[in-house]
């Protein structure tokens, strides 16, 4: 005889739900604190991105040593951060998967604060699988926008508010 058609469909549905729960990207920013590099003669400080200023924050996650896409996105990321700050929204540039010494050398060229994720652990916690990645989230860490393509300042502002 064998299993009934309903039992087969229920097993397939359960497997589908299980796979979706396992593979879906996290919907929250990682709880790990990152180091903020602000300048040559200042100490680094820890920043917990999940608890950013209301209504929310934006970030561009870059891995310049792992492919040319992040290098090409650098000018756009710096421009976007400036535009968002003019609108009163906090925007972080995050350099990941690069040793701290090399990331600090690269950060000096930005002339703005940069967050460092040398091991890429924060990116994994936040569901970032490919860089560059543009993120926007509400205070508390709920991701509202995630893209591997450049996003305009207006789209970021709309996602946060």
Rosetta constraint file for C-alpha pairs under 8 A:
AtomPair CA 3 CA 7 HARMONIC 6.33 0.50
AtomPair CA 3 CA 8 HARMONIC 6.80 0.50
AtomPair CA 4 CA 8 HARMONIC 6.50 0.50
AtomPair CA 5 CA 9 HARMONIC 6.24 0.50
AtomPair CA 6 CA 10 HARMONIC 6.13 0.50
AtomPair CA 7 CA 11 HARMONIC 6.21 0.50
AtomPair CA 8 CA 12 HARMONIC 6.26 0.50
AtomPair CA 9 CA 13 HARMONIC 6.05 0.50
AtomPair CA 10 CA 14 HARMONIC 6.02 0.50
AtomPair CA 11 CA 15 HARMONIC 6.09 0.50
AtomPair CA 12 CA 16 HARMONIC 6.17 0.50
AtomPair CA 13 CA 17 HARMONIC 6.23 0.50
AtomPair CA 14 CA 18 HARMONIC 6.07 0.50
AtomPair CA 15 CA 19 HARMONIC 6.09 0.50
AtomPair CA 16 CA 20 HARMONIC 6.16 0.50
AtomPair CA 17 CA 21 HARMONIC 6.18 0.50
AtomPair CA 18 CA 22 HARMONIC 6.15 0.50
AtomPair CA 19 CA 23 HARMONIC 5.98 0.50
AtomPair CA 20 CA 24 HARMONIC 5.65 0.50
AtomPair CA 25 CA 127 HARMONIC 5.25 0.50
AtomPair CA 26 CA 125 HARMONIC 7.61 0.50
AtomPair CA 26 CA 126 HARMONIC 6.14 0.50
AtomPair CA 26 CA 127 HARMONIC 5.24 0.50
AtomPair CA 27 CA 126 HARMONIC 7.52 0.50
AtomPair CA 27 CA 127 HARMONIC 7.71 0.50
AtomPair CA 27 CA 142 HARMONIC 6.05 0.50
AtomPair CA 27 CA 143 HARMONIC 5.40 0.50
AtomPair CA 28 CA 126 HARMONIC 6.14 0.50
AtomPair CA 28 CA 137 HARMONIC 7.99 0.50
AtomPair CA 28 CA 141 HARMONIC 5.09 0.50
AtomPair CA 28 CA 142 HARMONIC 4.61 0.50
AtomPair CA 28 CA 143 HARMONIC 5.25 0.50
AtomPair CA 29 CA 49 HARMONIC 7.34 0.50
AtomPair CA 29 CA 50 HARMONIC 5.89 0.50
AtomPair CA 29 CA 125 HARMONIC 7.09 0.50
AtomPair CA 29 CA 126 HARMONIC 4.75 0.50
AtomPair CA 29 CA 137 HARMONIC 7.62 0.50
AtomPair CA 29 CA 141 HARMONIC 4.79 0.50
AtomPair CA 29 CA 142 HARMONIC 6.56 0.50
AtomPair CA 29 CA 143 HARMONIC 6.55 0.50
AtomPair CA 30 CA 49 HARMONIC 7.86 0.50
AtomPair CA 30 CA 50 HARMONIC 6.97 0.50
AtomPair CA 30 CA 122 HARMONIC 5.67 0.50
AtomPair CA 30 CA 123 HARMONIC 7.46 0.50
AtomPair CA 30 CA 125 HARMONIC 4.73 0.50
AtomPair CA 30 CA 126 HARMONIC 4.74 0.50
AtomPair CA 30 CA 141 HARMONIC 7.66 0.50
AtomPair CA 31 CA 48 HARMONIC 6.87 0.50
AtomPair CA 31 CA 49 HARMONIC 7.48 0.50
AtomPair CA 31 CA 50 HARMONIC 6.23 0.50
AtomPair CA 31 CA 122 HARMONIC 7.73 0.50
AtomPair CA 31 CA 125 HARMONIC 7.69 0.50
AtomPair CA 32 CA 48 HARMONIC 6.61 0.50
AtomPair CA 32 CA 122 HARMONIC 5.99 0.50
AtomPair CA 33 CA 46 HARMONIC 5.84 0.50
AtomPair CA 33 CA 47 HARMONIC 5.24 0.50
AtomPair CA 33 CA 48 HARMONIC 4.44 0.50
AtomPair CA 33 CA 49 HARMONIC 6.93 0.50
AtomPair CA 34 CA 46 HARMONIC 5.48 0.50
AtomPair CA 34 CA 47 HARMONIC 5.29 0.50
AtomPair CA 34 CA 48 HARMONIC 6.54 0.50
AtomPair CA 34 CA 49 HARMONIC 7.80 0.50
AtomPair CA 34 CA 115 HARMONIC 6.13 0.50
AtomPair CA 34 CA 116 HARMONIC 5.98 0.50
AtomPair CA 34 CA 117 HARMONIC 6.18 0.50
AtomPair CA 34 CA 122 HARMONIC 7.81 0.50
AtomPair CA 35 CA 44 HARMONIC 6.00 0.50
AtomPair CA 35 CA 45 HARMONIC 5.54 0.50
AtomPair CA 35 CA 46 HARMONIC 4.62 0.50
AtomPair CA 35 CA 47 HARMONIC 6.18 0.50
AtomPair CA 35 CA 115 HARMONIC 5.51 0.50
AtomPair CA 35 CA 116 HARMONIC 5.39 0.50
AtomPair CA 35 CA 117 HARMONIC 7.41 0.50
AtomPair CA 36 CA 44 HARMONIC 5.42 0.50
AtomPair CA 36 CA 45 HARMONIC 5.35 0.50
AtomPair CA 36 CA 46 HARMONIC 6.09 0.50
AtomPair CA 36 CA 47 HARMONIC 6.54 0.50
AtomPair CA 36 CA 113 HARMONIC 6.56 0.50
AtomPair CA 36 CA 114 HARMONIC 5.68 0.50
AtomPair CA 36 CA 115 HARMONIC 4.40 0.50
AtomPair CA 36 CA 116 HARMONIC 6.41 0.50
AtomPair CA 37 CA 42 HARMONIC 7.92 0.50
AtomPair CA 37 CA 43 HARMONIC 7.56 0.50
AtomPair CA 37 CA 44 HARMONIC 5.29 0.50
AtomPair CA 37 CA 45 HARMONIC 7.36 0.50
AtomPair CA 37 CA 104 HARMONIC 7.17 0.50
AtomPair CA 37 CA 107 HARMONIC 7.61 0.50
AtomPair CA 37 CA 113 HARMONIC 5.58 0.50
AtomPair CA 37 CA 114 HARMONIC 5.29 0.50
AtomPair CA 37 CA 115 HARMONIC 6.08 0.50
AtomPair CA 37 CA 116 HARMONIC 7.36 0.50
AtomPair CA 38 CA 42 HARMONIC 6.63 0.50
AtomPair CA 38 CA 43 HARMONIC 7.88 0.50
AtomPair CA 38 CA 44 HARMONIC 7.09 0.50
AtomPair CA 38 CA 112 HARMONIC 6.59 0.50
AtomPair CA 38 CA 113 HARMONIC 4.33 0.50
AtomPair CA 38 CA 114 HARMONIC 6.58 0.50
AtomPair CA 39 CA 108 HARMONIC 7.10 0.50
AtomPair CA 39 CA 112 HARMONIC 7.95 0.50
AtomPair CA 39 CA 113 HARMONIC 7.25 0.50
AtomPair CA 40 CA 108 HARMONIC 7.67 0.50
AtomPair CA 48 CA 52 HARMONIC 7.31 0.50
AtomPair CA 49 CA 141 HARMONIC 7.54 0.50
AtomPair CA 50 CA 139 HARMONIC 6.48 0.50
AtomPair CA 50 CA 140 HARMONIC 5.25 0.50
AtomPair CA 50 CA 141 HARMONIC 4.46 0.50
AtomPair CA 51 CA 139 HARMONIC 5.74 0.50
AtomPair CA 51 CA 140 HARMONIC 5.50 0.50
AtomPair CA 51 CA 141 HARMONIC 7.00 0.50
AtomPair CA 52 CA 56 HARMONIC 6.30 0.50
AtomPair CA 52 CA 57 HARMONIC 6.36 0.50
AtomPair CA 52 CA 90 HARMONIC 7.99 0.50
AtomPair CA 52 CA 139 HARMONIC 5.58 0.50
AtomPair CA 52 CA 140 HARMONIC 7.50 0.50
AtomPair CA 53 CA 57 HARMONIC 7.16 0.50
AtomPair CA 53 CA 90 HARMONIC 7.50 0.50
AtomPair CA 53 CA 139 HARMONIC 6.45 0.50
AtomPair CA 54 CA 138 HARMONIC 7.28 0.50
AtomPair CA 54 CA 139 HARMONIC 5.49 0.50
AtomPair CA 55 CA 138 HARMONIC 5.91 0.50
AtomPair CA 55 CA 139 HARMONIC 5.85 0.50
AtomPair CA 55 CA 160 HARMONIC 6.51 0.50
AtomPair CA 55 CA 161 HARMONIC 6.31 0.50
AtomPair CA 56 CA 89 HARMONIC 7.29 0.50
AtomPair CA 56 CA 90 HARMONIC 7.54 0.50
AtomPair CA 56 CA 136 HARMONIC 7.39 0.50
AtomPair CA 56 CA 137 HARMONIC 5.53 0.50
AtomPair CA 56 CA 138 HARMONIC 4.00 0.50
AtomPair CA 56 CA 139 HARMONIC 4.59 0.50
AtomPair CA 56 CA 160 HARMONIC 5.53 0.50
AtomPair CA 56 CA 161 HARMONIC 7.50 0.50
AtomPair CA 57 CA 89 HARMONIC 6.25 0.50
AtomPair CA 57 CA 90 HARMONIC 5.10 0.50
AtomPair CA 57 CA 91 HARMONIC 5.85 0.50
AtomPair CA 57 CA 92 HARMONIC 7.87 0.50
AtomPair CA 57 CA 136 HARMONIC 5.79 0.50
AtomPair CA 57 CA 137 HARMONIC 5.60 0.50
AtomPair CA 57 CA 138 HARMONIC 6.48 0.50
AtomPair CA 57 CA 139 HARMONIC 7.18 0.50
AtomPair CA 57 CA 160 HARMONIC 6.94 0.50
AtomPair CA 58 CA 89 HARMONIC 7.66 0.50
AtomPair CA 58 CA 90 HARMONIC 6.32 0.50
AtomPair CA 58 CA 91 HARMONIC 4.58 0.50
AtomPair CA 58 CA 92 HARMONIC 6.28 0.50
AtomPair CA 58 CA 134 HARMONIC 7.55 0.50
AtomPair CA 58 CA 135 HARMONIC 5.52 0.50
AtomPair CA 58 CA 136 HARMONIC 4.22 0.50
AtomPair CA 58 CA 137 HARMONIC 6.37 0.50
AtomPair CA 58 CA 156 HARMONIC 7.08 0.50
AtomPair CA 59 CA 91 HARMONIC 5.18 0.50
AtomPair CA 59 CA 92 HARMONIC 4.44 0.50
AtomPair CA 59 CA 93 HARMONIC 5.72 0.50
AtomPair CA 59 CA 94 HARMONIC 6.99 0.50
AtomPair CA 59 CA 134 HARMONIC 5.99 0.50
AtomPair CA 59 CA 135 HARMONIC 5.22 0.50
AtomPair CA 59 CA 136 HARMONIC 6.46 0.50
AtomPair CA 60 CA 77 HARMONIC 6.34 0.50
AtomPair CA 60 CA 91 HARMONIC 7.77 0.50
AtomPair CA 60 CA 92 HARMONIC 6.39 0.50
AtomPair CA 60 CA 93 HARMONIC 5.12 0.50
AtomPair CA 60 CA 94 HARMONIC 6.10 0.50
AtomPair CA 60 CA 132 HARMONIC 6.91 0.50
AtomPair CA 60 CA 133 HARMONIC 5.69 0.50
AtomPair CA 60 CA 134 HARMONIC 4.63 0.50
AtomPair CA 60 CA 135 HARMONIC 6.31 0.50
AtomPair CA 61 CA 93 HARMONIC 6.29 0.50
AtomPair CA 61 CA 94 HARMONIC 4.77 0.50
AtomPair CA 61 CA 95 HARMONIC 6.18 0.50
AtomPair CA 61 CA 96 HARMONIC 6.94 0.50
AtomPair CA 61 CA 123 HARMONIC 8.00 0.50
AtomPair CA 61 CA 131 HARMONIC 6.33 0.50
AtomPair CA 61 CA 132 HARMONIC 5.54 0.50
AtomPair CA 61 CA 133 HARMONIC 5.09 0.50
AtomPair CA 61 CA 134 HARMONIC 6.47 0.50
AtomPair CA 61 CA 135 HARMONIC 7.91 0.50
AtomPair CA 62 CA 70 HARMONIC 5.26 0.50
AtomPair CA 62 CA 71 HARMONIC 7.92 0.50
AtomPair CA 62 CA 73 HARMONIC 7.94 0.50
AtomPair CA 62 CA 74 HARMONIC 7.81 0.50
AtomPair CA 62 CA 93 HARMONIC 7.54 0.50
AtomPair CA 62 CA 94 HARMONIC 6.00 0.50
AtomPair CA 62 CA 95 HARMONIC 5.04 0.50
AtomPair CA 62 CA 96 HARMONIC 6.05 0.50
AtomPair CA 62 CA 131 HARMONIC 5.54 0.50
AtomPair CA 62 CA 132 HARMONIC 4.79 0.50
AtomPair CA 62 CA 133 HARMONIC 6.85 0.50
AtomPair CA 63 CA 67 HARMONIC 7.62 0.50
AtomPair CA 63 CA 70 HARMONIC 5.72 0.50
AtomPair CA 63 CA 71 HARMONIC 7.95 0.50
AtomPair CA 63 CA 95 HARMONIC 5.77 0.50
AtomPair CA 63 CA 96 HARMONIC 5.07 0.50
AtomPair CA 63 CA 97 HARMONIC 5.91 0.50
AtomPair CA 63 CA 98 HARMONIC 6.99 0.50
AtomPair CA 63 CA 131 HARMONIC 6.05 0.50
AtomPair CA 63 CA 132 HARMONIC 6.77 0.50
AtomPair CA 64 CA 68 HARMONIC 6.87 0.50
AtomPair CA 64 CA 69 HARMONIC 7.74 0.50
AtomPair CA 64 CA 70 HARMONIC 5.04 0.50
AtomPair CA 64 CA 71 HARMONIC 5.26 0.50
AtomPair CA 64 CA 95 HARMONIC 7.42 0.50
AtomPair CA 64 CA 96 HARMONIC 7.96 0.50
AtomPair CA 64 CA 98 HARMONIC 7.73 0.50
AtomPair CA 65 CA 97 HARMONIC 7.60 0.50
AtomPair CA 65 CA 98 HARMONIC 6.62 0.50
AtomPair CA 66 CA 70 HARMONIC 7.83 0.50
AtomPair CA 66 CA 97 HARMONIC 7.85 0.50
AtomPair CA 67 CA 71 HARMONIC 7.67 0.50
AtomPair CA 68 CA 72 HARMONIC 6.23 0.50
AtomPair CA 69 CA 73 HARMONIC 6.25 0.50
AtomPair CA 69 CA 131 HARMONIC 7.45 0.50
AtomPair CA 69 CA 132 HARMONIC 6.62 0.50
AtomPair CA 70 CA 74 HARMONIC 6.33 0.50
AtomPair CA 70 CA 131 HARMONIC 6.38 0.50
AtomPair CA 70 CA 132 HARMONIC 5.12 0.50
AtomPair CA 73 CA 77 HARMONIC 6.04 0.50
AtomPair CA 73 CA 132 HARMONIC 6.99 0.50
AtomPair CA 73 CA 150 HARMONIC 7.81 0.50
AtomPair CA 74 CA 78 HARMONIC 6.25 0.50
AtomPair CA 75 CA 79 HARMONIC 6.22 0.50
AtomPair CA 76 CA 80 HARMONIC 6.01 0.50
AtomPair CA 76 CA 150 HARMONIC 7.60 0.50
AtomPair CA 77 CA 81 HARMONIC 6.13 0.50
AtomPair CA 77 CA 93 HARMONIC 7.19 0.50
AtomPair CA 78 CA 82 HARMONIC 6.40 0.50
AtomPair CA 78 CA 93 HARMONIC 7.61 0.50
AtomPair CA 78 CA 110 HARMONIC 7.19 0.50
AtomPair CA 79 CA 83 HARMONIC 6.36 0.50
AtomPair CA 80 CA 84 HARMONIC 6.17 0.50
AtomPair CA 80 CA 152 HARMONIC 7.20 0.50
AtomPair CA 80 CA 153 HARMONIC 6.07 0.50
AtomPair CA 81 CA 85 HARMONIC 6.16 0.50
AtomPair CA 81 CA 90 HARMONIC 7.77 0.50
AtomPair CA 81 CA 91 HARMONIC 5.19 0.50
AtomPair CA 81 CA 92 HARMONIC 6.97 0.50
AtomPair CA 81 CA 93 HARMONIC 7.59 0.50
AtomPair CA 82 CA 86 HARMONIC 6.33 0.50
AtomPair CA 83 CA 87 HARMONIC 6.61 0.50
AtomPair CA 83 CA 153 HARMONIC 6.43 0.50
AtomPair CA 84 CA 88 HARMONIC 6.46 0.50
AtomPair CA 84 CA 89 HARMONIC 5.24 0.50
AtomPair CA 84 CA 90 HARMONIC 6.70 0.50
AtomPair CA 84 CA 91 HARMONIC 6.48 0.50
AtomPair CA 84 CA 153 HARMONIC 5.95 0.50
AtomPair CA 84 CA 157 HARMONIC 7.55 0.50
AtomPair CA 85 CA 89 HARMONIC 5.06 0.50
AtomPair CA 85 CA 90 HARMONIC 5.76 0.50
AtomPair CA 85 CA 91 HARMONIC 6.76 0.50
AtomPair CA 89 CA 157 HARMONIC 7.64 0.50
AtomPair CA 92 CA 113 HARMONIC 7.79 0.50
AtomPair CA 92 CA 114 HARMONIC 6.67 0.50
AtomPair CA 92 CA 115 HARMONIC 6.93 0.50
AtomPair CA 93 CA 113 HARMONIC 7.58 0.50
AtomPair CA 93 CA 114 HARMONIC 5.23 0.50
AtomPair CA 93 CA 115 HARMONIC 6.15 0.50
AtomPair CA 94 CA 114 HARMONIC 5.86 0.50
AtomPair CA 94 CA 115 HARMONIC 4.62 0.50
AtomPair CA 94 CA 116 HARMONIC 5.71 0.50
AtomPair CA 94 CA 117 HARMONIC 6.91 0.50
AtomPair CA 95 CA 103 HARMONIC 6.58 0.50
AtomPair CA 95 CA 114 HARMONIC 7.21 0.50
AtomPair CA 95 CA 115 HARMONIC 6.30 0.50
AtomPair CA 95 CA 116 HARMONIC 5.14 0.50
AtomPair CA 95 CA 117 HARMONIC 6.05 0.50
AtomPair CA 95 CA 118 HARMONIC 7.48 0.50
AtomPair CA 96 CA 116 HARMONIC 6.05 0.50
AtomPair CA 96 CA 117 HARMONIC 4.41 0.50
AtomPair CA 96 CA 118 HARMONIC 5.19 0.50
AtomPair CA 96 CA 119 HARMONIC 6.85 0.50
AtomPair CA 96 CA 120 HARMONIC 5.41 0.50
AtomPair CA 96 CA 123 HARMONIC 7.75 0.50
AtomPair CA 97 CA 117 HARMONIC 6.43 0.50
AtomPair CA 97 CA 118 HARMONIC 4.80 0.50
AtomPair CA 97 CA 119 HARMONIC 5.19 0.50
AtomPair CA 97 CA 120 HARMONIC 4.95 0.50
AtomPair CA 98 CA 102 HARMONIC 6.61 0.50
AtomPair CA 98 CA 103 HARMONIC 5.97 0.50
AtomPair CA 98 CA 117 HARMONIC 7.56 0.50
AtomPair CA 98 CA 118 HARMONIC 4.98 0.50
AtomPair CA 98 CA 119 HARMONIC 7.18 0.50
AtomPair CA 99 CA 103 HARMONIC 6.11 0.50
AtomPair CA 99 CA 118 HARMONIC 5.26 0.50
AtomPair CA 99 CA 119 HARMONIC 7.78 0.50
AtomPair CA 100 CA 104 HARMONIC 5.99 0.50
AtomPair CA 100 CA 116 HARMONIC 7.04 0.50
AtomPair CA 100 CA 118 HARMONIC 5.94 0.50
AtomPair CA 101 CA 105 HARMONIC 6.53 0.50
AtomPair CA 102 CA 106 HARMONIC 6.38 0.50
AtomPair CA 103 CA 107 HARMONIC 5.99 0.50
AtomPair CA 103 CA 116 HARMONIC 7.13 0.50
AtomPair CA 103 CA 118 HARMONIC 7.99 0.50
AtomPair CA 104 CA 108 HARMONIC 6.31 0.50
AtomPair CA 105 CA 109 HARMONIC 7.41 0.50
AtomPair CA 106 CA 110 HARMONIC 7.42 0.50
AtomPair CA 107 CA 111 HARMONIC 7.28 0.50
AtomPair CA 107 CA 112 HARMONIC 7.65 0.50
AtomPair CA 107 CA 113 HARMONIC 7.64 0.50
AtomPair CA 107 CA 114 HARMONIC 6.22 0.50
AtomPair CA 108 CA 112 HARMONIC 7.76 0.50
AtomPair CA 117 CA 121 HARMONIC 7.03 0.50
AtomPair CA 117 CA 122 HARMONIC 6.55 0.50
AtomPair CA 117 CA 123 HARMONIC 7.81 0.50
AtomPair CA 120 CA 124 HARMONIC 6.48 0.50
AtomPair CA 121 CA 125 HARMONIC 6.26 0.50
AtomPair CA 122 CA 126 HARMONIC 6.14 0.50
AtomPair CA 123 CA 127 HARMONIC 6.16 0.50
AtomPair CA 123 CA 128 HARMONIC 5.00 0.50
AtomPair CA 123 CA 129 HARMONIC 7.42 0.50
AtomPair CA 124 CA 128 HARMONIC 5.71 0.50
AtomPair CA 124 CA 129 HARMONIC 6.96 0.50
AtomPair CA 128 CA 133 HARMONIC 7.07 0.50
AtomPair CA 130 CA 148 HARMONIC 7.14 0.50
AtomPair CA 131 CA 148 HARMONIC 6.69 0.50
AtomPair CA 132 CA 148 HARMONIC 5.83 0.50
AtomPair CA 132 CA 149 HARMONIC 7.60 0.50
AtomPair CA 133 CA 146 HARMONIC 7.00 0.50
AtomPair CA 133 CA 147 HARMONIC 5.68 0.50
AtomPair CA 133 CA 148 HARMONIC 4.56 0.50
AtomPair CA 133 CA 149 HARMONIC 7.09 0.50
AtomPair CA 134 CA 145 HARMONIC 7.69 0.50
AtomPair CA 134 CA 146 HARMONIC 5.66 0.50
AtomPair CA 134 CA 147 HARMONIC 5.15 0.50
AtomPair CA 134 CA 148 HARMONIC 6.17 0.50
AtomPair CA 134 CA 149 HARMONIC 7.20 0.50
AtomPair CA 134 CA 150 HARMONIC 6.74 0.50
AtomPair CA 134 CA 151 HARMONIC 6.85 0.50
AtomPair CA 135 CA 143 HARMONIC 7.18 0.50
AtomPair CA 135 CA 144 HARMONIC 7.69 0.50
AtomPair CA 135 CA 145 HARMONIC 5.52 0.50
AtomPair CA 135 CA 146 HARMONIC 4.63 0.50
AtomPair CA 135 CA 147 HARMONIC 6.68 0.50
AtomPair CA 136 CA 143 HARMONIC 6.00 0.50
AtomPair CA 136 CA 144 HARMONIC 5.60 0.50
AtomPair CA 136 CA 145 HARMONIC 4.96 0.50
AtomPair CA 136 CA 146 HARMONIC 6.63 0.50
AtomPair CA 136 CA 156 HARMONIC 6.24 0.50
AtomPair CA 136 CA 159 HARMONIC 6.71 0.50
AtomPair CA 136 CA 160 HARMONIC 6.25 0.50
AtomPair CA 137 CA 141 HARMONIC 5.82 0.50
AtomPair CA 137 CA 142 HARMONIC 5.37 0.50
AtomPair CA 137 CA 143 HARMONIC 4.20 0.50
AtomPair CA 137 CA 144 HARMONIC 5.02 0.50
AtomPair CA 137 CA 145 HARMONIC 6.81 0.50
AtomPair CA 137 CA 159 HARMONIC 7.68 0.50
AtomPair CA 137 CA 160 HARMONIC 6.03 0.50
AtomPair CA 138 CA 142 HARMONIC 5.45 0.50
AtomPair CA 138 CA 143 HARMONIC 6.60 0.50
AtomPair CA 138 CA 144 HARMONIC 6.92 0.50
AtomPair CA 138 CA 160 HARMONIC 5.81 0.50
AtomPair CA 138 CA 161 HARMONIC 7.98 0.50
AtomPair CA 144 CA 159 HARMONIC 5.76 0.50
AtomPair CA 144 CA 160 HARMONIC 6.72 0.50
AtomPair CA 145 CA 156 HARMONIC 7.44 0.50
AtomPair CA 145 CA 159 HARMONIC 6.22 0.50
AtomPair CA 147 CA 151 HARMONIC 7.38 0.50
AtomPair CA 151 CA 155 HARMONIC 6.44 0.50
AtomPair CA 151 CA 156 HARMONIC 6.89 0.50
AtomPair CA 152 CA 156 HARMONIC 6.41 0.50
AtomPair CA 153 CA 157 HARMONIC 6.10 0.50
AtomPair CA 154 CA 158 HARMONIC 6.14 0.50
AtomPair CA 155 CA 159 HARMONIC 6.16 0.50
AtomPair CA 156 CA 160 HARMONIC 6.24 0.50
AtomPair CA 157 CA 161 HARMONIC 6.09 0.50
